[in-house]
């Protein structure tokens, strides 16, 4: 999945993002706010679509959507086959 497809996936899962202009450089906090519910939902989406379990701190350490995308794929690369 490419970064733009990842962004479209997020827009499809979060209703409030449908009309929002977001890009790989969009700040994660600005995009999702500080809501712990959004963080929990985001973790669920990542787990469901990528079979990767990120802890809250890993997501909080990501500054941009691209950082989050990179973090997800770093976990996929390190998964045993």
Backbone as JSON Lines, residues from 0, in Angstrom:
{"i":0,"aa":"X","n":[0.85,-1.18,0.0],"ca":[0.0,0.0,0.0],"c":[0.89,1.24,0.0]}
{"i":1,"aa":"X","n":[0.6,2.16,-0.86],"ca":[1.35,3.42,-0.92],"c":[0.78,4.42,0.08]}
{"i":2,"aa":"X","n":[1.55,5.45,0.36],"ca":[1.14,6.45,1.36],"c":[-0.2,7.09,1.01]}
{"i":3,"aa":"X","n":[-0.42,7.39,-0.27],"ca":[-1.69,8.02,-0.64],"c":[-2.87,7.07,-0.45]}
{"i":4,"aa":"X","n":[-2.64,5.78,-0.65],"ca":[-3.69,4.79,-0.38],"c":[-3.94,4.68,1.12]}
{"i":5,"aa":"X","n":[-2.89,4.81,1.9],"ca":[-3.01,4.8,3.36],"c":[-3.86,5.99,3.82]}
{"i":6,"aa":"X","n":[-3.61,7.15,3.24],"ca":[-4.39,8.34,3.59],"c":[-5.86,8.15,3.21]}
{"i":7,"aa":"X","n":[-6.11,7.58,2.04],"ca":[-7.49,7.32,1.62],"c":[-8.17,6.32,2.54]}
{"i":8,"aa":"X","n":[-7.42,5.32,3.01],"ca":[-7.95,4.36,3.97],"c":[-8.39,5.09,5.24]}
{"i":9,"aa":"X","n":[-7.53,5.97,5.75],"ca":[-7.87,6.73,6.96],"c":[-9.09,7.6,6.73]}
{"i":10,"aa":"X","n":[-9.17,8.25,5.58],"ca":[-10.33,9.09,5.27],"c":[-11.61,8.27,5.24]}
{"i":11,"aa":"X","n":[-11.51,7.04,4.74],"ca":[-12.68,6.16,4.7],"c":[-13.12,5.68,6.07]}
{"i":12,"aa":"X","n":[-12.18,5.58,6.99],"ca":[-12.48,5.08,8.33],"c":[-12.9,6.18,9.29]}
{"i":13,"aa":"X","n":[-12.4,7.39,9.09],"ca":[-12.73,8.52,9.97],"c":[-13.6,9.5,9.2]}
{"i":14,"aa":"X","n":[-14.87,9.54,9.53],"ca":[-15.82,10.4,8.81],"c":[-15.38,11.85,8.77]}
{"i":15,"aa":"X","n":[-14.8,12.34,9.86],"ca":[-14.43,13.76,9.91],"c":[-13.26,14.11,8.99]}
{"i":16,"aa":"X","n":[-12.59,13.11,8.42],"ca":[-11.47,13.37,7.51],"c":[-11.9,13.44,6.04]}
{"i":17,"aa":"X","n":[-13.13,13.01,5.74],"ca":[-13.56,12.93,4.35],"c":[-13.4,14.25,3.6]}
{"i":18,"aa":"X","n":[-13.73,15.35,4.24],"ca":[-13.66,16.65,3.57],"c":[-12.4,17.43,3.94]}
{"i":19,"aa":"X","n":[-11.48,16.78,4.62],"ca":[-10.26,17.43,5.08],"c":[-9.13,17.18,4.1]}
{"i":20,"aa":"X","n":[-8.37,18.2,3.82],"ca":[-7.19,18.07,2.97],"c":[-6.03,17.62,3.83]}
{"i":21,"aa":"X","n":[-5.63,16.37,3.66],"ca":[-4.48,15.87,4.41],"c":[-3.46,15.29,3.43]}
{"i":22,"aa":"X","n":[-2.22,15.3,3.86],"ca":[-1.12,14.83,3.02],"c":[-0.16,14.03,3.9]}
{"i":23,"aa":"X","n":[0.85,13.43,3.3],"ca":[1.83,12.7,4.1],"c":[2.5,13.58,5.17]}
{"i":24,"aa":"X","n":[2.59,14.88,4.91],"ca":[3.24,15.79,5.85],"c":[2.29,16.37,6.89]}
{"i":25,"aa":"X","n":[1.01,15.99,6.83],"ca":[0.05,16.48,7.83],"c":[0.45,15.99,9.21]}
{"i":26,"aa":"X","n":[0.36,16.89,10.16],"ca":[0.71,16.57,11.54],"c":[-0.33,15.62,12.12]}
{"i":27,"aa":"X","n":[0.12,14.55,12.74],"ca":[-0.77,13.56,13.3],"c":[-1.7,14.18,14.35]}
{"i":28,"aa":"X","n":[-1.13,14.99,15.23],"ca":[-1.94,15.6,16.29],"c":[-2.99,16.54,15.7]}
{"i":29,"aa":"X","n":[-2.62,17.32,14.69],"ca":[-3.57,18.23,14.06],"c":[-4.67,17.47,13.33]}
{"i":30,"aa":"X","n":[-4.32,16.33,12.76],"ca":[-5.28,15.54,11.99],"c":[-6.27,14.83,12.9]}
{"i":31,"aa":"X","n":[-5.8,14.22,13.98],"ca":[-6.67,13.42,14.84],"c":[-6.96,14.06,16.19]}
{"i":32,"aa":"X","n":[-6.31,15.17,16.48],"ca":[-6.5,15.81,17.77],"c":[-5.9,14.98,18.89]}
{"i":33,"aa":"X","n":[-6.14,15.38,20.08],"ca":[-5.58,14.67,21.23],"c":[-6.51,13.63,21.81]}
{"i":34,"aa":"X","n":[-7.54,13.27,21.07],"ca":[-8.54,12.34,21.57],"c":[-7.98,10.93,21.76]}
{"i":35,"aa":"X","n":[-8.11,10.42,22.97],"ca":[-7.65,9.05,23.22],"c":[-8.56,8.06,22.49]}
{"i":36,"aa":"X","n":[-9.8,8.43,22.26],"ca":[-10.71,7.57,21.5],"c":[-10.24,7.44,20.05]}
{"i":37,"aa":"X","n":[-9.82,8.56,19.45],"ca":[-9.27,8.5,18.09],"c":[-8.0,7.65,18.04]}
{"i":38,"aa":"X","n":[-7.17,7.76,19.05],"ca":[-5.94,6.97,19.12],"c":[-6.27,5.48,19.2]}
{"i":39,"aa":"X","n":[-7.24,5.14,20.02],"ca":[-7.67,3.76,20.17],"c":[-8.24,3.23,18.84]}
{"i":40,"aa":"X","n":[-9.06,4.03,18.2],"ca":[-9.65,3.64,16.92],"c":[-8.56,3.49,15.85]}
{"i":41,"aa":"X","n":[-7.6,4.4,15.85],"ca":[-6.49,4.33,14.89],"c":[-5.68,3.05,15.1]}
{"i":42,"aa":"X","n":[-5.42,2.7,16.34],"ca":[-4.71,1.44,16.63],"c":[-5.48,0.25,16.09]}
{"i":43,"aa":"X","n":[-6.8,0.28,16.25],"ca":[-7.64,-0.81,15.75],"c":[-7.59,-0.93,14.24]}
{"i":44,"aa":"X","n":[-7.62,0.2,13.55],"ca":[-7.55,0.21,12.09],"c":[-6.22,-0.35,11.62]}
{"i":45,"aa":"X","n":[-5.15,0.06,12.27],"ca":[-3.81,-0.43,11.91],"c":[-3.74,-1.94,12.13]}
{"i":46,"aa":"X","n":[-4.25,-2.39,13.25],"ca":[-4.25,-3.82,13.54],"c":[-5.06,-4.61,12.54]}
{"i":47,"aa":"X","n":[-6.22,-4.09,12.2],"ca":[-7.11,-4.79,11.27],"c":[-6.57,-4.84,9.85]}
{"i":48,"aa":"X","n":[-6.07,-3.73,9.36],"ca":[-5.64,-3.65,7.96],"c":[-4.21,-4.13,7.72]}
{"i":49,"aa":"X","n":[-3.36,-4.02,8.74],"ca":[-1.95,-4.36,8.55],"c":[-1.47,-5.51,9.42]}
{"i":50,"aa":"X","n":[-2.33,-5.94,10.36],"ca":[-1.95,-6.98,11.32],"c":[-0.69,-6.59,12.08]}
{"i":51,"aa":"X","n":[-0.65,-5.33,12.47],"ca":[0.46,-4.77,13.25],"c":[-0.15,-4.16,14.5]}
{"i":52,"aa":"X","n":[0.44,-4.46,15.64],"ca":[-0.04,-3.9,16.9],"c":[0.95,-2.86,17.39]}
{"i":53,"aa":"X","n":[0.6,-1.6,17.22],"ca":[1.44,-0.52,17.73],"c":[0.96,-0.15,19.12]}
{"i":54,"aa":"X","n":[1.88,0.17,19.99],"ca":[1.5,0.67,21.31],"c":[1.25,2.18,21.18]}
{"i":55,"aa":"X","n":[0.52,2.72,22.14],"ca":[0.16,4.14,22.1],"c":[1.38,5.03,21.9]}
{"i":56,"aa":"X","n":[2.45,4.74,22.63],"ca":[3.63,5.61,22.57],"c":[4.24,5.62,21.17]}
{"i":57,"aa":"X","n":[4.2,4.49,20.47],"ca":[4.73,4.45,19.1],"c":[3.95,5.4,18.19]}
{"i":58,"aa":"X","n":[2.65,5.45,18.39],"ca":[1.84,6.36,17.58],"c":[2.1,7.8,18.0]}
{"i":59,"aa":"X","n":[2.17,8.04,19.31],"ca":[2.42,9.4,19.8],"c":[3.78,9.93,19.37]}
{"i":60,"aa":"X","n":[4.74,9.03,19.16],"ca":[6.08,9.44,18.72],"c":[6.1,9.87,17.25]}
{"i":61,"aa":"X","n":[5.06,9.55,16.51],"ca":[4.99,9.92,15.09],"c":[4.49,11.36,14.98]}
{"i":62,"aa":"X","n":[5.24,12.17,14.28],"ca":[4.85,13.57,14.12],"c":[3.88,13.75,12.95]}
{"i":63,"aa":"X","n":[4.11,13.03,11.86],"ca":[3.28,13.19,10.65],"c":[2.65,11.86,10.24]}
{"i":64,"aa":"X","n":[1.72,11.94,9.31],"ca":[1.12,10.73,8.77],"c":[2.18,9.86,8.1]}
{"i":65,"aa":"X","n":[3.15,10.47,7.46],"ca":[4.23,9.71,6.85],"c":[5.04,8.96,7.9]}
{"i":66,"aa":"X","n":[5.27,9.6,9.05],"ca":[5.98,8.92,10.14],"c":[5.21,7.67,10.59]}
{"i":67,"aa":"X","n":[3.89,7.81,10.7],"ca":[3.06,6.68,11.11],"c":[3.12,5.57,10.07]}
{"i":68,"aa":"X","n":[3.0,5.95,8.81],"ca":[3.09,4.99,7.7],"c":[4.43,4.25,7.74]}
{"i":69,"aa":"X","n":[5.51,4.98,7.95],"ca":[6.85,4.39,8.03],"c":[6.95,3.45,9.23]}
{"i":70,"aa":"X","n":[6.37,3.84,10.35],"ca":[6.39,3.0,11.56],"c":[5.66,1.68,11.31]}
{"i":71,"aa":"X","n":[4.51,1.75,10.66],"ca":[3.75,0.54,10.36],"c":[4.58,-0.4,9.49]}
{"i":72,"aa":"X","n":[5.17,0.14,8.44],"ca":[5.94,-0.69,7.52],"c":[7.24,-1.2,8.13]}
{"i":73,"aa":"X","n":[7.8,-0.49,9.11],"ca":[8.98,-1.01,9.79],"c":[8.6,-2.26,10.59]}
{"i":74,"aa":"X","n":[7.41,-2.27,11.16],"ca":[6.94,-3.45,11.88],"c":[6.68,-4.6,10.91]}
{"i":75,"aa":"X","n":[6.13,-4.29,9.74],"ca":[5.87,-5.35,8.76],"c":[7.16,-5.99,8.27]}
{"i":76,"aa":"X","n":[8.19,-5.18,8.09],"ca":[9.48,-5.7,7.63],"c":[10.13,-6.6,8.66]}
{"i":77,"aa":"X","n":[9.84,-6.35,9.93],"ca":[10.46,-7.12,11.02],"c":[9.62,-8.31,11.47]}
{"i":78,"aa":"X","n":[8.45,-8.5,10.84],"ca":[7.61,-9.64,11.2],"c":[8.2,-10.93,10.64]}
{"i":79,"aa":"X","n":[8.19,-11.98,11.46],"ca":[8.65,-13.26,10.92],"c":[7.69,-13.77,9.84]}
{"i":80,"aa":"X","n":[8.22,-14.4,8.84],"ca":[7.39,-14.91,7.74],"c":[6.62,-16.13,8.13]}
